[in-house]
Amino acid sequence: MTAILLAAAALAAPVAGPTVRVTVQPMAAPKLALKYQLLPEVRELKAGNAAQWYLRCFMEQQNFFFRKEGIAQRTRYQSMTLKELAREPLQNYGGSALTQADWGARLDTCDWQVLDRVQTEGPDLRLPELAPLHLLALSLQIRFRGEVSRGDFDSALRTAKTMFGLARHLGDYPAMAASCVGLRIADLALDTLWEMIQQPGAPNLYWALTDLPCPLVELRKGVQGDRALVDTELRAFRDDAAMTDAEVEEIVGRLSGRAGYIREQAGLPPRNLRAVFTARTKDTDGVRAARLRLIDAGLGKDAVARFTPVQVVLLDDKREYEERRDAEHRLLGVKAWEIDVLPRENGAADGLFAELVPRVGAARLAQTRIEQRIALLRHVEVLRMYAAKHGKFPNKPDDVGVPVPADPVTNKPFGYEVTGATVRVGGYEITLAK
């Protein structure tokens, strides 16, 4: 599976669910505001390359990660409630496979050593390490949930640090597919934090959540890496001289084959890209319009006049791809609530590069959903903090006396509605335990 396809598959749109009901107990913030942390601090770090240690997790633990018995055990644990997990022998779940991940998350650098491959191998670059890293995260989550189920919150927060550290390190990987895996791992860690804050005696994590960097998982290096992948294809396009029939045939054959494969793996219906391309080269009016677009884009009028219709259509596809790519890339620099303000053009669906246009908007939405979940967790911790002092939830969140975050998706306050011992905030119904 190509790096581009991995990224597309990881960005499936989240499905809106019903109201989430959460029951919590009062808990004041710790006297030392930063007693708890959710990412490793400098005082915990050692010198070394985290990436090597993450990959070492799999070297001697094939049975745990990949054999039928290990997979079946992981699947069984994933389906269990916390109450059921508390009865399982999970005190040393994963053994050295997971303790090496703990060590890796606490090293001071992370060099995935794939930059040369990204710059030279093109969109066919394969990233075999990403799927195992997702398995590593699933296993860490099981250990995390086991620790929560036993009320061992110090160990649970250590595992949370490891998961968030791994997710953040994947934001340093120069391929968007890795950034998407990082976002998924952050989601898994947040799933368990939501479970944890509902357990009796769970510490208040308001300041730990507030201290997390925003964004938690970066996208910029991954997006730039994917641009470098496609740039290897663009080098074959000549805009300074006429291309031979053989050069054109090689480009069309390679790109149509790649587009077909991506569509097949994504479950999309097949499309005869070569036939569509051939029809476009025979459309006299369409070719004339394409020549004008190339001239408007800065190519010399005399040079464009010498290009065959086939080369004109190829270069016009390249021009359109670059415009659509940059229109997506600019979304990295704007806030989530500003994205809809920008004009967005879908462009032609039959171009040679249609399948390779980056889905930065979808990735930014996934990134912002992570920040939204963190903001909602902070809201819950504000409520627990206030209830610890007053025995009830505040009439409005501003009464607590600490900053209450806005919704990162809209930049507006979350809705807040109090009904007795229950508060509704952003799709969550939070009830104070009796």
BELVEN-V112156 format. One record per residue. PSI is psi in radians with two decimals (NA if undefined). OMEGA is omega in radians with two decimals (NA if undefined). Layout:
# BELVEN-V112156
psi omega
PSI OMEGA
PSI OMEGA
This chain:
# BELVEN-V112156
psi omega
2.34 -3.08
2.84 3.11
-0.69 3.14
-0.75 -3.13
-0.70 3.10
-0.74 -3.14
-0.76 -3.14
-0.74 -3.11
-0.58 -3.10
-0.14 -3.05
0.49 3.07
2.38 -3.06
2.33 3.10
2.54 -3.14
2.23 3.14
2.31 -3.10
-3.14 3.11
3.10 3.09
2.32 3.12
2.20 -3.12
2.23 -3.07
2.29 3.07
2.21 -3.05
2.81 3.06
2.66 3.09
2.50 3.06
2.13 3.11
2.76 3.02
2.60 3.12
2.65 3.12
-0.73 2.99
1.87 -2.97
-0.66 -3.09
0.62 3.05
-0.65 3.12
2.47 3.11
2.71 -3.13
0.06 2.97
2.56 3.10
2.40 3.12
2.93 3.14
-0.65 -3.11
-0.27 3.10
-0.24 -2.97
2.62 3.00
2.83 3.10
2.36 3.10
3.02 -3.11
1.96 -3.09
-0.67 -3.06
-0.72 -3.12
-0.64 -3.12
-0.61 3.06
-0.75 -3.11
-0.46 3.08
-0.37 3.13
-0.48 -3.02
-0.15 -2.97
-0.70 -3.08
0.27 -3.04
0.74 -3.12
-0.72 -3.13
-0.79 -3.09
-0.73 -3.04
-0.66 -2.86
-0.35 -3.12
2.76 -3.07
-0.71 -3.10
-0.75 3.14
-0.69 3.12
-0.76 -3.13
-0.71 3.13
-0.75 -3.14
-0.74 3.14
-0.71 -3.14
-0.78 -3.13
-0.64 -3.13
-0.50 -3.08
-0.11 -3.03
2.65 2.98
2.93 3.08
-0.68 3.14
-0.70 3.11
-0.69 3.14
-0.55 -3.12
-0.37 -3.13
-0.03 -3.10
2.65 3.14
1.34 -3.04
0.19 -3.06
-0.54 3.13
0.64 -3.08
2.27 3.10
-0.33 3.08
-2.35 -3.07
-0.40 3.13
-0.65 -3.11
-0.52 3.10
-0.49 3.05
-0.56 3.04
-0.67 3.07
-0.77 -3.13
-0.79 -3.11
-0.70 -3.12
-0.23 -3.10
0.44 3.01
2.71 -2.90
-0.12 3.08
2.81 3.05
1.77 3.13
1.88 -3.09
-0.15 3.04
0.76 3.09
0.06 -3.02
-0.79 3.14
-0.70 3.14
-0.74 3.12
-0.67 -3.07
-0.27 -3.03
-0.45 -2.97
-0.29 3.09
-3.02 -3.05
-0.21 3.09
0.05 3.12
2.28 3.11
2.48 -3.08
1.28 -3.00
-0.31 -3.09
-0.28 -3.02
-0.73 3.13
-0.78 3.06
-0.62 3.13
-0.56 3.05
-0.67 3.06
-0.69 3.09
-0.77 -3.14
-0.71 3.10
-0.67 3.13
-0.72 3.07
-0.66 3.13
-0.66 3.10
-0.77 3.09
-0.73 3.11
-0.85 -3.11
-0.62 3.08
-0.72 3.11
-0.70 3.09
-0.74 -3.09
-0.50 3.14
-0.03 -3.10
0.29 3.12
1.32 -2.98
-0.52 3.10
-0.79 3.10
-0.66 3.13
-0.74 -3.13
-0.49 3.03
-0.74 3.10
-0.66 3.08
-0.74 3.10
-0.75 -3.13
-0.78 -3.11
-0.79 3.12
-0.62 3.09
-0.76 3.09
-0.79 3.13
-0.77 -3.12
-0.66 3.11
-0.56 3.11
-0.36 3.01
-0.22 3.07
-0.01 -3.12
2.23 -3.04
0.97 3.02
2.36 -3.05
-0.50 3.11
-0.66 3.13
-0.69 3.08
-0.70 -3.13
-0.65 3.06
-0.69 3.08
-0.74 3.10
-0.70 3.14
-0.68 3.14
-0.72 3.07
-0.69 3.10
-0.75 3.13
-0.76 3.13
-0.71 3.13
-0.62 3.06
-0.79 -3.08
-0.57 3.04
-0.67 3.09
-0.68 3.07
-0.70 -3.04
-0.77 -3.06
-0.20 3.12
-0.05 -3.09
2.52 3.10
2.28 3.09
0.04 -3.14
2.33 -3.12
2.70 3.08
2.18 -3.03
0.37 -3.09
-0.88 -3.07
-0.53 3.06
-0.73 3.10
-0.69 3.14
-0.54 -3.08
-0.19 3.14
2.49 3.09
2.68 3.13
2.06 0.04
2.70 3.13
-0.74 3.12
2.08 -3.13
2.65 3.10
-0.33 -2.93
-0.84 -3.10
-0.66 3.11
-0.75 3.12
-0.75 3.12
-0.61 3.09
-0.74 3.11
-0.60 3.06
-0.72 3.11
-0.63 3.12
-0.83 -3.09
-0.50 3.13
-0.48 3.10
-0.53 3.06
-0.65 -3.06
-0.39 -3.12
-0.43 -3.10
-0.24 -3.11
2.18 3.11
2.20 3.04
0.17 3.14
-0.11 -3.14
2.83 3.12
2.44 3.11
2.59 3.11
2.83 3.09
-0.65 -3.13
-0.71 3.12
-0.75 3.13
-0.78 -3.11
-0.68 3.14
-0.75 -3.13
-0.86 -3.10
-0.76 -3.13
-0.77 -3.11
-0.79 -3.08
-0.67 3.12
-0.65 3.09
-0.74 -3.14
-0.76 3.13
-0.71 3.12
-0.71 -3.14
-0.77 -3.13
-0.74 3.14
-0.71 -3.14
-0.82 -3.11
-0.48 3.13
0.00 3.13
0.36 3.13
2.67 3.14
2.62 -3.14
2.71 3.12
2.21 -3.13
1.48 -3.05
-0.63 -3.13
-0.72 3.14
-0.72 3.11
-0.76 -3.12
-0.76 3.14
-0.72 3.13
-0.67 -3.14
-0.62 3.14
-0.35 3.14
-0.05 3.12
1.74 -3.03
-0.81 -3.13
-0.70 -3.14
-0.70 3.11
-0.69 3.13
-0.75 3.12
-0.64 3.11
-0.68 3.10
-0.74 -3.13
-0.67 3.12
-0.67 3.12
-0.70 3.11
-0.77 3.11
-0.49 -3.14
-0.11 3.04
-0.03 3.10
2.59 -3.11
2.42 -3.10
-0.73 -3.12
-0.71 3.14
-0.77 -3.13
-0.61 -3.14
-0.47 -3.12
-0.24 -3.10
2.49 3.04
2.80 3.07
-0.62 -3.14
-0.80 -3.14
-0.61 3.11
-0.80 3.14
-0.71 3.10
-0.88 -3.10
-0.56 3.10
-0.67 3.05
-0.74 3.12
-0.76 3.13
-0.81 -3.12
-0.73 3.11
-0.81 -3.10
-0.66 3.11
-0.77 3.14
-0.66 3.09
-0.84 -3.12
-0.57 3.09
-0.59 3.07
-0.75 -3.09
-0.57 -3.10
-0.30 -3.14
-0.28 3.09
-0.44 -3.03
0.08 -3.13
2.76 3.10
2.77 -3.08
-0.71 -3.08
-0.16 3.12
-0.24 -3.02
-0.76 -3.09
-0.31 3.12
-0.50 -3.08
2.42 3.04
2.34 -3.13
2.19 3.09
2.32 3.14
-0.49 -3.13
3.12 -3.12
2.45 -3.14
-0.06 -3.04
0.21 3.13
2.81 3.14
-0.45 -3.09
0.14 -3.04
-0.63 -3.10
-0.24 -3.04
-0.03 3.09
2.21 -3.08
2.56 3.13
1.07 -3.09
-0.64 3.14
-0.75 3.12
-0.69 3.12
-0.69 3.11
-0.65 3.09
-0.79 3.12
-0.71 3.12
-0.75 -3.11
-0.54 3.08
-0.62 3.06
-0.83 3.14
-0.59 3.11
-0.73 3.12
-0.68 3.09
-0.75 3.13
-0.71 3.12
-0.65 3.06
-0.70 3.09
-0.68 3.09
-0.80 -3.13
-0.72 -3.14
-0.55 3.02
-0.76 -3.14
-0.74 3.13
-0.67 3.14
-0.81 -3.13
-0.74 -3.11
-0.52 3.12
-0.49 -3.11
-0.59 -2.99
-0.14 3.12
0.14 3.13
2.97 3.07
2.66 3.12
2.70 3.06
-0.54 3.04
2.57 -3.02
-0.46 -3.13
-0.30 -3.11
-0.25 -3.02
-0.55 3.11
0.21 3.01
2.75 -3.12
2.36 3.08
2.11 -3.01
2.60 2.98
2.94 3.08
2.04 -3.12
-0.33 3.14
-0.64 -3.05
-0.26 -3.03
0.41 3.08
2.76 3.13
2.53 2.98
2.57 3.00
2.53 -3.08
2.04 -3.09
2.11 -3.11
2.27 3.02
1.72 -3.12
-2.12 -3.13
0.29 -3.09
2.46 3.08
2.42 3.03
2.14 -3.14
2.07 3.00
0.77 3.11
-0.01 3.10
2.47 3.06
1.91 -2.99
2.17 -3.09
2.42 3.09
2.14 -3.13
2.53 3.14
NA NA
